[in-house]
């Protein structure tokens, strides 16, 4: 694999991770939007878990991008 191909692959992977992060954030918003008063607490827990996962995905994408540039 040439360096250009490797860089292209890593960029694609980073963008796919960001799309997955956005999808998780949208799912969290949808969970809370459709929540009724009796299930808002449980859905809130699930929404917070999705947001934490989205943050973790973005951090890993940033870390991978920095490591790829350094290496």
C-alpha positions in Angstrom: 0.0 0.0 0.0 1.4 3.4 -0.9 1.4 6.3 1.5 -1.3 8.0 -0.4 -3.6 5.0 -0.2 -2.9 4.7 3.5 -3.7 8.3 4.1 -6.9 8.0 2.0 -8.0 5.0 3.9 -7.4 6.7 7.3 -9.3 9.8 6.2 -12.2 7.6 5.1 -12.1 5.8 8.4 -12.1 9.1 10.3 -15.1 10.4 8.4 -17.0 7.2 8.9 -16.4 7.4 12.6 -17.7 11.0 12.6 -20.8 9.9 10.7 -21.4 7.1 13.3 -21.0 9.7 16.0 -23.6 12.0 14.4 -26.0 9.0 14.1 -25.6 8.2 17.8 -26.3 11.9 18.7 -29.4 11.9 16.5 -30.6 8.7 18.0 -30.2 10.2 21.5 -32.2 13.3 20.4 -35.0 11.1 19.0 -35.1 9.0 22.2 -35.8 12.1 24.3 -38.1 13.7 21.8 -40.5 10.8 21.8 -40.3 10.1 25.5 -43.4 10.2 27.6 -43.3 11.2 31.3 -43.3 7.6 32.5 -40.3 6.5 30.5 -38.3 9.8 30.3 -35.8 8.7 33.0 -35.0 5.4 31.4 -34.7 7.0 28.0 -32.5 9.7 29.5 -30.1 7.0 30.7 -30.0 5.5 27.2 -29.5 8.9 25.6 -26.6 9.7 27.9 -25.0 6.4 27.1 -25.3 7.2 23.3 -23.8 10.7 23.8 -20.9 9.2 25.8 -20.3 6.7 23.0 -20.4 9.5 20.4 -17.9 11.5 22.4 -15.6 8.4 22.7 -15.9 7.8 18.9 -14.9 11.4 18.2 -12.0 11.2 20.6 -10.7 8.0 19.0 -11.0 9.5 15.5 -9.0 12.5 16.6 -6.4 10.4 18.3 -6.1 8.2 15.3 -5.7 11.2 13.0 -2.9 12.7 15.2 -1.1 9.3 15.4 -1.4 8.9 11.6 0.1 12.3 11.0 2.9 11.7 13.4 3.7 8.3 12.0 
